[in-house]
Amino acid sequence: MKVYDKLIRDRIPEIIEASGSKYEVEVVSDEVALEYLYKKLGEEVEELLSDKNLDEIADVMEVLFAIGKKYGYSEKELMDKRNQKNISRGSFDKNIILKKTY
């Protein structure tokens, strides 16, 4: 038996079952899920920093979308806000490092 106590994607139980294994899960409130989502975000960011690949970027995005959804924001609203900030403040494409202001 392996103990996890972590938030998982919705289809993981059926994937575990299809593999012939058994599992135990608990469905929690949005408030509790948010705590687990923030822990999951840390895990996914660590994996991204280690593996630096598209799968890990997508995992970080999925957790961020899930956090946004818990606060009542749709993926469209999040993407619209991202686009508004890109227009008003720019993105990070030019690799500019601010050293000092005077």
Secondary structure, DSSP 8 states (H G I E B T S, - for coil): ---------TTHHHHHHHTT---------HHHHHHHHHHHHHHHHHHHHHH-SHHHHHHHHHHHHHHHHHTT--HHHHHHHHHHHHHHH--STT--------
